[in-house]
């Protein structure tokens, strides 16, 4: 890949394009069946791999699932998710969320959950529909491409920071090509099943999954855009 000159001042159009890619990225939960060409997937990953990492360790490893391979894994996870006894045998290998919630984080979490359910007409007492909606994670929200991300267990916390930048690069690069994504920690509960299906070695740890494809513009759940704090809410300027 030929790299652009990093010292060139971006044009107004280039600046606008980068900002648009960032601002139009949000988690989509319904995708069209339109295939994503392999060369486009490779291009997105190639661009994303320019993410920074401590001493250029590049700790990311990506597993791309399409077609029958994606469907087989989705079927296995879905069957386990829908079976209470089987589900009870699976748990997350690492804690993505805090063990004890406090404000304002719990408030934001609850709001996005009920905003989504509100769009879908799911009430607080409708446990079956909640279960079904969450289960759509495991079908990659019908996206044609499922991504699984793993990291070598020898890597530590700094490499997970690097990994987050790589994941963000994928999502932004995808937007540059008209694609959308949904990063999914929901898959981590089924890390043993996924490791078996993908033939992962014991040194590999599942970080998360991600759906990739063309978002369905008619799906009401895709109209959800979460709120963000203003800069003044999370920033201190010290002079």
C-alpha positions, 0 to 999 in steps of 0.5 A, a space after each residue: 500500500 502506497 502511503 500518502 504524505 503525512 505532511 500535506 495539509 488536508 484540503 477542506 474536502 478531505 477534512 470533511 470526509 474524515 469527520 463525516 466517517 467518524 460522525 456517521 459511525 454508529 452501531 447498526 443492528 440490521 444489515 442488507 444481504 448484499 455481499 461485501 467483496 473480499 478485496 474490499 474487506 482486505 482494503 479496510 483491514 489494510 488501512 486499519 492496520 495503520 493503527 498505532 501500537 506500542 513499539 509496533 507490536 501490532 497485537 491484533 489477529 482477525 478471523 473473517 467469517 462469511 457464507 456457510 462458515 459464518 452461518 454454522 458458527 451463528 447456528 451453534 451459538 444461537 442454539 446454546 443461547 436459546 438453551 438455558 442449561 447450555 447457556 449456564 455453562 458459558 461465561 465471559 473470560 474477562 470483564 468487559 463491564 464493571 462489576 459494580 455500576 455507578 452513575 453516570 455510566 449506569 444511567 447511560 447504559 440504561 438509556 441506550 437500552 431502553 431507547 433501542 427497545 422503545 424503537 422496537 416496541 419492546 416493553 420492560 415486561 416483554 422478556 421473550 422479545 428482549 431475549 430474541 433481540 439480544 440473540 440477533 447479536 449471534 446472527 451478526 444482525 444478518 450482516 454478510 461478514 462476521 469478524 472475530 478478533 483475538 489477542 495472544 495471552 502474553 500481551 497485557 493491558 497496553 496492547 488492549 489499548 492498541 487493539 481498541 484503536 485498531 477496531 476504531 480504524 476498521 469502523 472508520 475505514 468501513 464508513 469510507 467505503 459506505 459500509 457499516 459495523 457493529 462491534 460486539 462484546 456479546 460474543 465473549 460469553 461464548 469464547 470456548 465455542 468460538 475457539 473450538 469452531 475457529 480452531 484457535 490455539 490455547 494461547 489465543 484469547 477472544 477480544 470481541 466480534 463485529 458485524 460488517 456490511 451494508 446497513 438496512 436503511 429501512 430498519 427502525 433500529 438503525 435510526 438509533 444514534 446515541 447521545 454524547 457528552 459535550 467537550 465541556 463535560 469530559 475535558 479540563 483545560 489547564 493553562 
